[in-house]
């Protein structure tokens, strides 16, 4: 059964559609990657899945349950977490305080989850008492993803997790995403670094004009000359 299945999504802003029938489908063990040119509807798709934008047509199912237009605060307890591209950490709080904020819905002890985040993102442990705003961009991204893991999600939605990062940090973030997926968390992410992201994707979705242009495994999309010519720079 699919972990997340979106069918024929239409959504947009101010009465104007950005999505014109987008469909996304990944299973629990998969990393899904959404790529495409600017304005294709990539980030809009994630917002529609996570209840941050009204879907005017189409359906979204999570673990077999219809969650179309469910509010985000209802989706987090069901097992979804979302990391936006910008403003995704509390800059005046320490690293550890940010992680504690991620556990806001929990009513049980969660120290083991903080320790788990430090295992996944080792550089954060040494900086746990440091304000997140003083960290590098790559380390702030680690904090943002780590905070999302504090709810023990089944599905992690990531919007441009490597945007603006150096190649070294980009590679490290991708490695950590693979590790998180290896722990049984499904991942669906939007990425501008299309070649690198598709190389680790179980399933890739190439969007253009708010519609699916190509859907296949990551390796198959990378080897498709039409995809390469139109969306991967040759």
HELIX and SHEET records of a PDB file:
HELIX    1   1 UNK A   42  UNK A   49  1                                   8    
HELIX    2   2 UNK A   72  UNK A   78  1                                   7    
HELIX    3   3 UNK A   95  UNK A  102  1                                   8    
HELIX    4   4 UNK A  111  UNK A  120  1                                  10    
HELIX    5   5 UNK A  122  UNK A  126  1                                   5    
HELIX    6   6 UNK A  132  UNK A  134  5                                   3    
HELIX    7   7 UNK A  137  UNK A  149  1                                  13    
HELIX    8   8 UNK A  167  UNK A  182  1                                  16    
HELIX    9   9 UNK A  194  UNK A  199  1                                   6    
HELIX   10  10 UNK A  218  UNK A  223  1                                   6    
HELIX   11  11 UNK A  225  UNK A  231  1                                   7    
SHEET    1   A 4 UNK A  16  UNK A  26  0                                        
SHEET    2   A 4 UNK A   4  UNK A  13 -1                                        
SHEET    3   A 4 UNK A  55  UNK A  62 -1                                        
SHEET    4   A 4 UNK A  65  UNK A  66 -1                                        
SHEET    1   B 6 UNK A  80  UNK A  83  0                                        
SHEET    2   B 6 UNK A 155  UNK A 159  1                                        
SHEET    3   B 6 UNK A 186  UNK A 190  1                                        
SHEET    4   B 6 UNK A  31  UNK A  36  1                                        
SHEET    5   B 6 UNK A 203  UNK A 208  1                                        
SHEET    6   B 6 UNK A 211  UNK A 216 -1                                        
END                                                                             
